[in-house]
Amino acid sequence: MATQTISVTLQYEKSIGRAEFSGPGFRNPVAMARGEDDTMYVVSRSYEYRPDGKRITICTTDEDYVGEFARGVTDQGEGEATSADGALIWPTAIAINSEGNVYVADEALDRVSIYNQDGEFLGKWEKSGSGDGEWSKPSGLAFGQGDVLYMVDSGNNRVQKFAKDGQFLGQWGSKGTGDGEFNMPYGITVDANGDVYVADWRNDRIQKFSSDGQFLMKFGSHGSDPGELDRPTDVAVDGDGDIYVADWNNERLQVFDRDGNYLTHTEGEGTLSKWGAAKLDGGNPEMWHERAVAQGLEREKLFWGPIAVEVDDDGKIFVVESARSRIQVFRKQYPRYYGPGESMPGTVGGVGSGRL
């Protein structure tokens, strides 16, 4: 009997968040980053007519609320957004450098705002255009080795490199479908080796480059079958080299190996978060009963607008859901190997099939 392998699977852990315009919760979150210890920073884009919800929430992975910043509008309710220093209008991405400073991209303002780890505004970069060191609709940020910041310059269909102080270091890419070309790229990440991965949104693929922009590989094509993509918005890579893709229009998270081969996917397993339960406990107790008898509530577990994915050093996978204003957290289950005479889970005497 040959050795059998159970492939990678994703184990759901919990959900974080609830829909709020301020305080414990998020409003149409679009990105997140892990800070020191168990801290996380979540970027909420909110609605055009509710600028009070545009902010960055600081919380922990255990769903302890710490605070929020970058709220240019403090009055509750409908109103007009502001472009004041430190404020947000259409935030798209967030990244944290080795000093703990937080960088946030805004595609409406063509701005990168910089804050310290407590949310104090430190400065900004505003360089709209198409020349070297200029950008149009920045949509992805990731720090690499030596605190080099990689920016997805979506409007110009390229990736640019900057020092943490904003000094231009280089760029690559142009509009097209060939290797190293892009069509409205969006998310970006850097792996432990310094290689760069870009979610090439309209080309329905992921491209991989060296740190200086040399094309290394690509995978993905348009479709809904396993391994196919429909408008991927973000990408992350774990310590084993496995690649996670937010497959936005297919409402799922897909996992690929380091060579771009499909491994598995999930369409979501969300449950009520700690913050969600606290709101029900503190509000109308009848809401618990209404949830218990509501029809179609099982759909609540599924992804709706999975726009970003982040993998931390502890092996946790965070999937940001914009439409449901929450983050689903998973852990990767590693392959198990079974030799002759050993039974896989769910089988008897090695006969049949089982799943970890």
Backbone hydrogen bonds in HBPLUS format (Angstrom, degrees):
<---DONOR---> <-ACCEPTOR-->    atom                        ^
c    i                          cat <-CA-CA->   ^        H-A-AA   ^      H-
h    n   atom  resd res      DA  || num        DHA   H-A  angle D-A-AA Bond
n    s   type  num  typ     dist DA aas  dist angle  dist       angle   num
A0004-GLN N   A0338-TYR O   2.89 MM 334  5.23 157.7  1.93 148.4 152.1     1
A0338-TYR N   A0004-GLN O   2.95 MM 334  5.23 161.9  1.99 152.6 157.4     2
A0006-ILE N   A0336-ARG O   3.06 MM 330  5.34 164.3  2.08 154.0 158.9     3
A0009-THR N   A0333-GLN O   3.40 MM 324  5.18 159.5  2.44 134.0 139.8     4
A0333-GLN N   A0009-THR O   2.76 MM 324  5.18 177.2  1.76 157.4 156.6     5
A0011-GLN N   A0331-ARG O   2.69 MM 320  5.06 176.8  1.69 163.7 162.9     6
A0331-ARG N   A0011-GLN O   2.79 MM 320  5.06 145.8  1.91 137.9 149.5     7
A0013-GLU N   A0329-VAL O   2.79 MM 316  5.48 164.1  1.81 156.5 151.6     8
A0329-VAL N   A0014-LYS O   2.83 MM 315  5.39 166.9  1.84 175.4 171.6     9
A0016-ILE N   A0327-ILE O   2.79 MM 311  5.08 152.2  1.86 146.0 155.5    10
A0327-ILE N   A0016-ILE O   2.80 MM 311  5.08 146.4  1.92 146.7 156.9    11
A0026-PHE N   A0018-ARG O   2.80 MM   8  6.05 158.5  1.85 166.1 173.6    12
A0020-GLU N   A0026-PHE O   2.85 MM   6  5.32 157.5  1.91 128.1 135.8    13
A0046-SER N   A0027-ARG O   2.96 MM  19  4.94 148.6  2.06 143.6 141.8    14
A0045-ARG N   A0028-ASN O   3.08 MM  17  5.55 174.3  2.08 128.8 130.0    15
A0030-VAL N   A0043-VAL O   2.88 MM  13  5.90 153.5  1.95 159.8 167.0    16
A0043-VAL N   A0031-ALA O   2.88 MM  12  5.28 170.2  1.89 149.4 152.8    17
A0033-ALA N   A0041-TYR O   2.91 MM   8  5.28 144.6  2.03 144.0 154.6    18
A0041-TYR N   A0033-ALA O   2.84 MM   8  5.28 164.7  1.87 159.8 165.1    19
A0035-GLY N   A0039-THR O   2.79 MM   4  4.95 163.5  1.81 130.5 134.7    20
A0039-THR N   A0036-GLU O   2.94 MM   3  5.65 166.9  1.96 145.8 148.0    21
A0061-THR N   A0038-ASP O   2.87 MM  23  5.52 136.7  2.06 146.2 160.0    22
A0040-MET N   A0059-CYS O   2.81 MM  19  5.54 154.6  1.87 162.6 159.2    23
A0059-CYS N   A0040-MET O   3.07 MM  19  5.54 164.8  2.09 156.9 161.7    24
A0042-VAL N   A0057-THR O   2.93 MM  15  5.13 160.9  1.96 145.5 151.9    25
A0057-THR N   A0042-VAL O   2.86 MM  15  5.13 158.7  1.90 151.2 152.2    26
A0044-SER N   A0055-ARG O   2.88 MM  11  5.40 178.8  1.88 169.7 170.0    27
A0055-ARG N   A0044-SER O   3.31 MM  11  5.40 146.7  2.42 127.9 136.8    28
A0050-ARG N   A0047-TYR O   3.21 MM   3  5.10 155.1  2.27  99.0 106.5    29
A0079-GLY N   A0049-TYR O   3.24 MM  30  5.87 142.5  2.39 127.6 137.4    30
A0053-GLY N   A0050-ARG O   3.19 MM   3  6.03 170.6  2.19 122.4 125.3    31
A0054-LYS N   A0051-PRO O   3.14 MM   3  5.38 162.4  2.17 109.5 115.0    32
A0056-ILE N   A0069-PHE O   2.88 MM  13  5.37 155.5  1.94 160.2 163.0    33
A0069-PHE N   A0056-ILE O   2.94 MM  13  5.37 148.9  2.04 144.1 154.2    34
A0058-ILE N   A0067-GLY O   2.74 MM   9  5.19 176.5  1.74 148.8 149.6    35
A0066-VAL N   A0058-ILE O   2.91 MM   8  5.29 156.7  1.97 147.6 145.8    36
A0067-GLY N   A0058-ILE O   3.18 MM   9  5.19 156.1  2.24 140.2 138.8    37
A0060-THR N   A0064-ASP O   2.99 MM   4  5.19 133.2  2.21 133.3 146.6    38
A0063-GLU N   A0060-THR O   2.89 MM   3  5.11 154.9  1.96 113.3 115.8    39
A0087-ALA N   A0084-ALA O   2.97 MM   3  5.50 164.7  1.99 138.5 141.5    40
A0107-GLU N   A0090-TRP O   3.05 MM  17  5.67 143.7  2.18 156.4 145.4    41
A0092-THR N   A0105-ALA O   2.94 MM  13  5.67 157.7  1.99 142.5 144.9    42
A0105-ALA N   A0093-ALA O   3.01 MM  12  5.22 154.1  2.08 132.3 140.6    43
A0095-ALA N   A0103-TYR O   2.92 MM   8  5.25 147.4  2.03 147.1 155.5    44
A0103-TYR N   A0095-ALA O   2.81 MM   8  5.25 172.6  1.81 168.5 170.3    45
A0097-ASN N   A0101-ASN O   3.05 MM   4  5.60 154.2  2.12 152.6 158.5    46
A0100-GLY N   A0097-ASN O   2.99 MM   3  5.39 163.5  2.02 115.6 120.5    47
A0102-VAL N   A0115-TYR O   2.76 MM  13  5.07 154.6  1.82 143.2 151.1    48
A0115-TYR N   A0102-VAL O   2.87 MM  13  5.07 155.7  1.93 146.3 154.3    49
A0104-VAL N   A0113-SER O   2.91 MM   9  5.28 158.1  1.96 152.1 159.0    50
A0113-SER N   A0104-VAL O   2.90 MM   9  5.28 154.1  1.97 155.0 154.3    51
A0106-ASP N   A0111-ARG O   2.85 MM   5  5.27 142.4  1.99 161.5 167.3    52
A0110-ASP N   A0106-ASP O   2.95 MM   4  5.71 117.8  2.35 136.4 152.2    53
A0111-ARG N   A0106-ASP O   3.18 MM   5  5.27 157.2  2.23 143.1 149.1    54
A0112-VAL N   A0125-TRP O   2.94 MM  13  5.09 155.2  2.01 145.1 152.4    55
A0125-TRP N   A0112-VAL O   2.83 MM  13  5.09 147.8  1.94 141.5 152.1    56
A0114-ILE N   A0123-GLY O   2.85 MM   9  5.26 160.5  1.89 160.2 154.3    57
A0122-LEU N   A0114-ILE O   2.73 MM   8  5.42 172.7  1.73 150.0 148.9    58
A0123-GLY N   A0114-ILE O   3.37 MM   9  5.26 149.0  2.47 137.4 134.6    59
A0116-ASN N   A0120-GLU O   2.89 MM   4  5.35 147.4  2.00 140.3 150.0    60
A0119-GLY N   A0116-ASN O   2.93 MM   3  5.32 163.8  1.95 116.0 121.2    61
A0135-TRP N   A0127-LYS O   2.89 MM   8  6.25 148.8  1.99 145.8 155.5    62
A0129-GLY N   A0135-TRP O   3.07 MM   6  5.18 146.6  2.19 122.7 126.1    63
A0134-GLU N   A0131-GLY O   2.97 MM   3  5.25 156.6  2.03 133.7 131.6    64
A0155-GLY N   A0136-SER O   2.69 MM  19  4.66 143.2  1.82 162.1 156.1    65
A0139-SER N   A0152-VAL O   2.97 MM  13  5.53 160.4  2.00 152.9 159.2    66
A0152-VAL N   A0140-GLY O   2.83 MM  12  4.71 161.6  1.87 132.4 136.6    67
A0142-ALA N   A0150-TYR O   3.01 MM   8  5.25 139.2  2.18 144.1 152.9    68
A0150-TYR N   A0142-ALA O   2.79 MM   8  5.25 176.9  1.79 156.9 157.9    69
A0144-GLY N   A0148-VAL O   2.74 MM   4  5.17 160.8  1.78 154.2 161.0    70
A0149-LEU N   A0162-PHE O   2.76 MM  13  5.09 163.9  1.79 158.9 160.2    71
A0162-PHE N   A0149-LEU O   2.86 MM  13  5.09 148.9  1.96 142.5 152.5    72
A0151-MET N   A0160-GLN O   2.84 MM   9  5.21 165.6  1.86 153.4 158.0    73
A0160-GLN N   A0151-MET O   2.93 MM   9  5.21 160.5  1.97 148.2 154.4    74
A0153-ASP N   A0158-ARG O   2.87 MM   5  5.30 151.5  1.96 151.1 158.4    75
A0156-ASN N   A0153-ASP O   3.07 MM   3  5.56 138.0  2.25 111.3 122.8    76
A0158-ARG N   A0153-ASP O   3.32 MM   5  5.30 157.6  2.37 127.7 134.1    77
A0157-ASN N   A0154-SER O   3.08 MM   3  4.91 159.7  2.12 101.1 107.4    78
A0159-VAL N   A0172-TRP O   2.87 MM  13  5.53 163.0  1.90 166.0 171.5    79
A0172-TRP N   A0159-VAL O   2.94 MM  13  5.53 151.3  2.03 153.4 161.8    80
A0161-LYS N   A0170-GLY O   2.78 MM   9  5.16 158.7  1.82 155.5 151.4    81
A0169-LEU N   A0161-LYS O   2.81 MM   8  5.16 165.2  1.83 146.9 141.9    82
A0163-ALA N   A0167-GLN O   2.85 MM   4  5.10 154.0  1.92 142.3 150.9    83
A0166-GLY N   A0163-ALA O   2.89 MM   3  5.31 165.2  1.91 119.8 122.9    84
A0182-PHE N   A0174-SER O   2.82 MM   8  6.01 162.5  1.85 154.9 160.9    85
A0176-GLY N   A0182-PHE O   2.97 MM   6  5.42 149.1  2.06 130.0 135.9    86
A0181-GLU N   A0178-GLY O   3.01 MM   3  5.28 160.2  2.05 130.8 130.3    87
A0202-ARG N   A0183-ASN O   2.97 MM  19  5.27 145.7  2.09 173.0 174.7    88
A0186-TYR N   A0199-ALA O   2.89 MM  13  5.60 160.6  1.93 161.9 168.4    89
A0199-ALA N   A0187-GLY O   2.92 MM  12  5.04 168.3  1.93 136.0 139.5    90
A0189-THR N   A0197-TYR O   3.01 MM   8  5.35 146.6  2.12 146.1 152.4    91
A0197-TYR N   A0189-THR O   2.91 MM   8  5.35 167.5  1.93 155.6 158.4    92
A0191-ASP N   A0195-ASP O   2.92 MM   4  5.51 156.3  1.98 153.3 160.1    93
A0194-GLY N   A0191-ASP O   2.94 MM   3  5.33 161.2  1.97 114.4 120.5    94
A0196-VAL N   A0209-PHE O   2.79 MM  13  5.05 155.7  1.85 142.2 149.5    95
A0209-PHE N   A0196-VAL O   2.72 MM  13  5.05 155.1  1.78 151.5 159.5    96
A0198-VAL N   A0207-GLN O   2.86 MM   9  5.34 157.4  1.92 152.7 160.1    97
A0207-GLN N   A0198-VAL O   3.05 MM   9  5.34 162.2  2.08 149.1 154.0    98
A0200-ASP N   A0205-ARG O   2.89 MM   5  5.37 146.8  2.00 156.7 166.0    99
A0203-ASN N   A0200-ASP O   3.20 MM   3  5.51 127.8  2.49 105.5 119.4   100
A0205-ARG N   A0200-ASP O   3.42 MM   5  5.37 161.0  2.46 134.3 139.6   101
A0204-ASP N   A0201-TRP O   3.22 MM   3  5.37 159.8  2.26 104.3 110.0   102
A0206-ILE N   A0219-PHE O   2.89 MM  13  5.55 163.0  1.92 164.8 170.5   103
A0219-PHE N   A0206-ILE O   3.05 MM  13  5.55 146.8  2.17 150.0 158.8   104
A0208-LYS N   A0217-MET O   2.87 MM   9  5.24 163.1  1.89 158.0 154.9   105
A0216-LEU N   A0208-LYS O   2.82 MM   8  5.40 161.9  1.85 154.8 148.8   106
A0217-MET N   A0208-LYS O   3.41 MM   9  5.24 157.1  2.46 127.7 129.3   107
A0210-SER N   A0214-GLN O   2.85 MM   4  5.10 149.4  1.94 137.0 147.0   108
A0213-GLY N   A0210-SER O   2.99 MM   3  5.22 165.1  2.02 114.7 116.7   109
A0229-LEU N   A0221-SER O   2.79 MM   8  5.75 167.0  1.81 154.7 159.3   110
A0223-GLY N   A0229-LEU O   3.11 MM   6  5.49 140.0  2.28 125.7 130.4   111
A0228-GLU N   A0225-ASP O   2.89 MM   3  5.38 163.4  1.92 138.3 142.2   112
A0249-ASN N   A0230-ASP O   2.97 MM  19  5.21 142.9  2.11 171.5 174.1   113
A0233-THR N   A0246-ALA O   3.03 MM  13  5.71 154.7  2.09 160.9 166.1   114
A0246-ALA N   A0234-ASP O   3.01 MM  12  5.18 160.9  2.05 132.2 138.5   115
A0236-ALA N   A0244-TYR O   2.89 MM   8  5.09 145.9  2.01 142.5 150.8   116
A0244-TYR N   A0236-ALA O   2.75 MM   8  5.09 170.0  1.76 154.5 157.5   117
A0238-ASP N   A0242-ASP O   3.00 MM   4  5.61 158.6  2.05 155.6 161.8   118
A0241-GLY N   A0238-ASP O   2.96 MM   3  5.36 160.2  2.00 114.0 120.5   119
A0243-ILE N   A0256-PHE O   2.74 MM  13  5.01 164.5  1.77 148.0 153.1   120
A0256-PHE N   A0243-ILE O   2.78 MM  13  5.01 158.4  1.83 148.2 155.3   121
A0245-VAL N   A0254-GLN O   2.88 MM   9  5.26 163.2  1.91 153.5 157.9   122
A0254-GLN N   A0245-VAL O   3.05 MM   9  5.26 163.9  2.07 149.7 152.4   123
A0247-ASP N   A0252-ARG O   2.94 MM   5  5.36 144.3  2.07 157.0 167.1   124
A0250-ASN N   A0247-ASP O   3.15 MM   3  5.56 135.1  2.37 109.0 121.5   125
A0252-ARG N   A0247-ASP O   3.36 MM   5  5.36 160.7  2.40 132.6 138.0   126
A0251-GLU N   A0248-TRP O   3.11 MM   3  5.20 160.1  2.15 105.3 111.0   127
A0253-LEU N   A0266-THR O   2.95 MM  13  5.46 163.7  1.97 161.9 166.9   128
A0266-THR N   A0253-LEU O   2.95 MM  13  5.46 151.4  2.03 150.7 160.0   129
A0255-VAL N   A0264-THR O   2.80 MM   9  5.29 158.4  1.85 166.1 159.5   130
A0263-LEU N   A0255-VAL O   2.79 MM   8  5.46 158.5  1.83 157.8 150.5   131
A0264-THR N   A0255-VAL O   3.38 MM   9  5.29 155.6  2.45 127.7 133.2   132
A0257-ASP N   A0261-ASN O   2.80 MM   4  5.31 153.4  1.87 145.4 152.3   133
A0260-GLY N   A0257-ASP O   2.87 MM   3  5.30 166.0  1.89 121.1 124.3   134
A0303-PHE N   A0267-GLU O   2.81 MM  36  5.78 163.1  1.84 145.8 146.2   135
A0270-GLY N   A0301-LYS O   2.77 MM  31  3.90 140.2  1.93 130.8 118.4   136
A0277-ALA N   A0273-SER O   2.89 MM   4  6.17 161.3  1.93 152.2 156.2   137
A0278-ALA N   A0274-LYS O   2.98 MM   4  6.16 154.6  2.05 144.6 151.8   138
A0279-LYS N   A0275-TRP O   3.06 MM   4  6.29 148.3  2.16 144.2 151.8   139
A0280-LEU N   A0276-GLY O   3.15 MM   4  6.48 154.6  2.22 146.5 153.0   140
A0281-ASP N   A0277-ALA O   2.86 MM   4  6.12 158.7  1.91 151.4 157.8   141
A0282-GLY N   A0278-ALA O   2.92 MM   4  6.03 152.7  1.99 143.4 150.4   142
A0283-GLY N   A0279-LYS O   2.98 MM   4  5.90 120.0  2.35 136.1 149.3   143
A0287-MET N   A0284-ASN O   2.95 MM   3  5.73 164.0  1.97 123.3 128.1   144
A0288-TRP N   A0285-PRO O   3.25 MM   3  5.85 144.7  2.38 111.8 118.5   145
A0290-GLU N   A0286-GLU O   2.89 MM   4  6.24 158.7  1.93 153.6 160.3   146
A0291-ARG N   A0287-MET O   2.95 MM   4  6.14 151.2  2.04 144.2 151.0   147
A0292-ALA N   A0288-TRP O   3.04 MM   4  6.28 148.9  2.14 142.0 150.9   148
A0292-ALA N   A0289-HIS O   3.04 MM   3  4.97 114.7  2.49  91.6 107.9   149
A0293-VAL N   A0289-HIS O   3.17 MM   4  6.47 140.8  2.33 149.1 157.9   150
A0294-ALA N   A0290-GLU O   3.02 MM   4  5.87 117.7  2.42 136.8 151.4   151
A0299-ARG N   A0296-GLY O   3.10 MM   3  5.88 163.0  2.13 120.5 124.9   152
A0300-GLU N   A0297-LEU O   2.95 MM   3  5.51 159.6  1.99 116.1 122.7   153
A0301-LYS N   A0298-GLU O   3.36 MM   3  6.07 164.1  2.39 114.9 118.1   154
A0302-LEU N   A0299-ARG O   3.11 MM   3  5.62 153.1  2.18 113.9 121.0   155
A0322-SER N   A0305-GLY O   2.90 MM  17  5.25 157.7  1.95 148.8 141.5   156
A0307-ILE N   A0320-VAL O   2.89 MM  13  5.87 137.9  2.07 158.0 171.0   157
A0320-VAL N   A0308-ALA O   2.85 MM  12  5.04 160.6  1.88 140.9 147.2   158
A0310-GLU N   A0318-PHE O   2.92 MM   8  5.09 150.4  2.01 142.5 151.4   159
A0318-PHE N   A0310-GLU O   2.77 MM   8  5.09 172.2  1.77 161.2 164.0   160
A0312-ASP N   A0316-LYS O   3.06 MM   4  5.59 157.0  2.12 151.9 159.0   161
A0315-GLY N   A0312-ASP O   3.11 MM   3  5.54 163.4  2.13 114.5 117.7   162
A0317-ILE N   A0330-PHE O   2.83 MM  13  5.00 167.8  1.85 144.1 146.5   163
A0330-PHE N   A0317-ILE O   2.83 MM  13  5.00 156.8  1.89 144.8 152.6   164
A0319-VAL N   A0328-GLN O   2.85 MM   9  5.19 165.0  1.87 154.1 159.1   165
A0328-GLN N   A0319-VAL O   2.95 MM   9  5.19 150.1  2.04 149.8 149.3   166
A0321-GLU N   A0326-ARG O   2.88 MM   5  5.48 170.9  1.89 166.5 166.4   167
A0326-ARG N   A0321-GLU O   3.38 MM   5  5.48 156.9  2.44 142.7 148.8   168
A0325-SER N   A0322-SER O   3.25 MM   3  5.18 155.1  2.32 100.5 107.9   169
A0342-GLU N   A0339-GLY O   3.12 MM   3  5.66 163.3  2.14 138.5 139.6   170
A0347-THR N   A0344-MET O   3.13 MM   3  5.69 135.1  2.34 147.9 144.9   171
A0351-VAL N   A0348-VAL O   3.10 MM   3  5.58 168.0  2.11 117.2 121.1   172
